[in-house]
């Protein structure tokens, strides 16, 4: 299956996957037009956060979904440029708490790039997503997706003066083996380049945000790229295990085959994968 087919299938299957493949879906209406267009300020999301123009809260609902609350702290409406992809990390991780070596330990290459799977300290997984597919007011996904969909890179949202908007995000986890994100763990959104500089992961998150890849397919690809999990390991991973009702695989065969195509596509130079999953799914499918 080609990645073009995967992207097409993701788009036409919206009725089946709902929010999970739609990237950022507005949970509250985002204004498309403000009175007094000349007073609208144009700002970039992370720069506006740094300058105190907006207050942003990132609340994970679970490993695959999150809410982003954006509050305009200024007296003028804001036209906020959104990133194609982003990451979200536990607040303790942002400030280096519980990690060896200072900063965000367990990373290769220094800084916060090239993480490959660990922040140390046993804290919850980092998440990625995108803010694509927004048109004129919405956002994309967690640990993976983006906020594009506008042509020219990135989406946008308008927030009226001193108002707050909430948008629903589709996300993937980027650190296999850590506890899953949940609403009780405070997270913060950061530029994805501060979490990983792997262009394949960044592109994967962008495609998730645009709704081109289903969430569970993107999750398999993310763990393969970030945590170096083999396709056989992913095929044998169970979502639930029970001696009474049997095991529930985390991924089905179609999702893994699609993830292989996606990884090959975003990796550009990675050779075609020749892996048989038949044995793993004889009893599952």
C-alpha positions in Angstrom: 0.0 0.0 0.0 1.5 3.3 -1.0 1.6 6.2 1.4 -0.5 8.2 -1.1 -3.2 5.5 -0.7 -2.8 5.7 3.1 -3.3 9.5 3.1 -6.3 9.2 0.8 -7.8 6.5 3.0 -7.3 8.6 6.1 -9.2 11.4 4.5 -12.2 9.5 3.2 -12.5 7.5 6.4 -13.3 10.5 8.6 -16.7 9.1 9.4 -15.1 6.0 10.9 -12.2 7.6 12.8 -13.8 10.9 13.8 -11.6 13.1 15.9 -8.8 10.7 15.9 -7.7 11.5 12.3 -8.8 15.1 12.1 -6.0 16.8 13.8 -7.1 19.9 15.7 -10.9 20.1 15.8 -12.4 23.3 17.2 -14.2 22.5 20.4 -15.5 26.0 20.6 -16.2 28.3 17.7 -13.2 30.4 16.6 -14.1 33.8 15.3 -13.5 34.3 11.6 -14.0 38.0 11.6 -13.5 40.7 14.1 -15.0 44.2 14.0 -12.2 46.6 13.3 -9.9 44.5 11.2 -7.2 47.1 11.4 -6.8 46.5 15.1 -6.1 42.8 14.7 -2.6 41.9 15.7 -0.7 39.0 14.0 1.4 36.9 16.3 3.1 33.5 16.3 1.9 31.0 18.9 5.1 30.4 20.8 6.4 34.0 20.5 3.1 35.2 21.8 3.4 32.8 24.7 6.9 34.1 25.5 5.7 37.7 25.3 2.7 37.1 27.6 0.2 38.0 24.9 -1.5 34.7 25.3 -1.8 32.1 28.0 -1.9 28.5 26.7 -2.9 25.4 28.7 -2.3 21.9 27.3 -4.5 19.3 28.9 -4.0 15.7 27.7 -7.2 13.6 27.8 -5.3 10.4 27.2 -2.5 9.1 25.0 -4.3 10.0 21.8 -6.2 13.2 22.6 -5.7 16.6 24.3 -7.3 20.0 24.7 -5.6 23.2 24.1 -6.9 26.4 25.7 -5.7 29.7 24.3 -6.5 32.9 26.2 -5.9 36.3 24.7 -4.5 38.5 27.5 -4.4 41.7 25.4 -7.0 44.4 24.7 -7.0 43.6 20.9 -8.1 40.6 18.9 -5.2 38.3 17.9 -4.6 36.5 14.6 -2.4 33.6 15.9 -0.1 31.8 13.5 0.1 28.1 14.4 3.0 25.7 13.9 2.8 22.7 11.6 3.9 20.4 14.4 4.5 20.6 18.1 5.5 18.6 21.1 4.1 18.5 24.7 6.1 17.5 27.8 5.3 17.2 31.5 6.0 20.5 33.2 8.7 18.9 35.4 10.5 17.8 32.2 10.5 21.3 30.8 12.4 22.5 33.8 14.7 19.6 34.1 13.1 18.0 37.2 14.0 14.4 38.0 16.4 14.0 35.1 20.0 13.1 35.2 22.7 15.2 33.5 20.7 18.5 33.7 18.1 19.7 31.3 16.3 16.9 29.5 18.6 13.9 30.1 18.7 10.8 28.1 19.0 12.6 24.8 21.6 12.1 22.1 23.4 15.0 20.4 23.0 17.5 23.2 20.4 20.1 23.8 16.8 18.8 23.5 17.1 17.3 20.0 17.4 13.7 18.9 15.8 12.2 22.0 15.1 8.7 20.8 13.1 7.7 23.8 13.9 9.0 27.2 13.6 12.0 29.5 14.5 9.9 32.6 13.0 10.1 36.0 10.1 7.8 35.2 7.7 10.6 34.3 5.0 10.5 31.7 5.6 10.3 28.0 6.3 13.3 25.9 3.6 13.8 23.3 3.6 15.2 19.8 1.1 16.4 17.3 0.2 18.9 14.7 -2.2 21.8 14.0 -3.0 21.2 10.4 -6.3 21.0 8.5 -7.7 24.1 10.3 -8.8 26.2 7.4 -9.6 29.4 9.3 -9.8 28.5 12.9 -8.7 25.3 14.4 -5.6 23.3 15.4 -3.9 19.9 14.7 -2.5 17.0 17.0 0.1 16.0 20.3 3.7 14.8 19.8 3.0 14.5 16.2 0.5 16.7 14.3 0.5 20.3 13.2 -1.6 23.4 12.7 -1.4 23.7 8.9 -4.1 23.5 6.2 -3.8 27.0 5.0 -1.3 26.9 2.2 2.1 28.4 3.0 2.6 26.4 6.2 0.7 26.4 9.4 -2.8 27.3 10.3 -4.2 30.2 12.2 -6.9 31.1 14.7 -8.4 34.4 15.8 -9.1 35.0 19.4 -11.1 38.1 20.5 -9.6 40.5 23.0 -9.6 39.0 26.5 -11.4 35.8 25.4 -10.4 32.2 25.5 -10.9 29.4 23.0 -10.5 25.6 23.3 -9.6 23.2 20.6 -9.4 19.5 20.5 -6.1 17.9 19.4 -5.1 14.4 18.1 -1.8 13.3 19.4 0.7 10.5 19.6 3.1 9.5 22.4 6.8 9.8 21.7 8.4 7.8 24.5 7.3 4.2 24.7 7.5 2.7 28.1 6.7 5.8 30.1 3.3 6.2 31.8 0.5 7.4 29.5 -0.5 11.1 29.6 -3.6 11.9 31.6 -5.4 15.1 32.8 -3.9 14.9 36.2 -0.3 15.4 34.8 0.4 19.0 33.9 1.8 19.4 30.4 3.2 22.3 28.4 3.3 22.7 24.7 6.7 23.4 23.1 8.2 23.7 19.6 8.8 20.1 18.4 12.4 21.0 17.5 13.1 21.3 21.3 12.0 17.7 21.7 13.5 16.1 18.6 15.3 17.3 15.5 14.5 14.1 13.6 12.9 15.4 10.4 11.0 12.2 9.9 9.2 12.5 13.2 8.5 16.2 12.6 7.0 15.4 9.1 5.0 12.5 10.6 3.5 14.9 13.2 2.7 17.4 10.4 0.8 14.7 8.4 -1.1 13.7 11.6 -2.2 17.3 12.0 -3.4 17.6 8.5 -5.5 14.4 9.0 -3.6 12.5 6.4 -2.7 9.6 8.7 -5.0 7.8 11.2 -4.0 8.2 14.8 -3.1 4.6 15.6 -1.1 4.3 12.3 0.8 7.4 13.3 1.4 6.0 16.8 3.0 2.9 15.4 5.2 4.9 13.1 6.2 7.3 15.9 7.3 4.5 18.2 9.2 2.9 15.4 11.0 6.2 14.6 11.5 7.6 18.1 12.0 4.5 20.2 13.4 2.2 17.5 10.8 -0.5 18.1 10.8 -3.2 15.5 7.7 -4.0 13.5 7.6 -7.4 15.2 7.7 -5.7 18.6 4.8 -3.5 17.6 2.9 -6.4 16.2 3.2 -8.3 19.5 2.3 -5.3 21.7 -1.1 -5.7 23.4 -3.5 -3.0 24.4 -5.2 -5.3 26.9 -4.3 -8.7 28.3 -6.8 -10.9 30.0 -6.8 -14.6 30.9 -10.6 -14.6 30.6 -11.3 -12.6 27.4 -8.0 -12.9 25.7 -5.5 -10.3 24.5 -6.4 -7.2 22.4 -3.5 -6.2 20.0 -2.5 -2.5 20.1 -2.3 -2.5 16.3 -3.9 -4.5 13.6 -2.2 -5.8 10.5 -3.6 -3.1 8.3 -2.4 -0.3 10.6 1.1 -1.7 10.8 1.4 -2.1 7.0 0.2 1.4 6.6 2.7 2.6 9.2 5.5 0.9 7.3 4.5 2.9 4.2 4.3 6.1 6.1 7.7 5.6 7.7 9.2 4.9 4.3 7.6 8.0 2.9 8.7 10.4 5.7 12.2 8.9 5.9 12.7 9.4 2.2 15.9 7.4 1.9 14.8 4.4 4.0 14.6 1.2 1.9 11.3 -0.6 1.5 10.5 -2.7 4.5 10.2 -6.4 3.9 8.5 -7.8 7.1 5.9 -10.5 7.3 3.3 -10.0 10.0 1.2 -13.0 9.0 2.3 -15.1 12.0 1.5 -12.3 14.4 -2.1 -11.9 13.2 -3.2 -15.4 12.4 -5.3 -15.4 15.5 -5.9 -11.6 15.8 -7.6 -11.0 12.5 
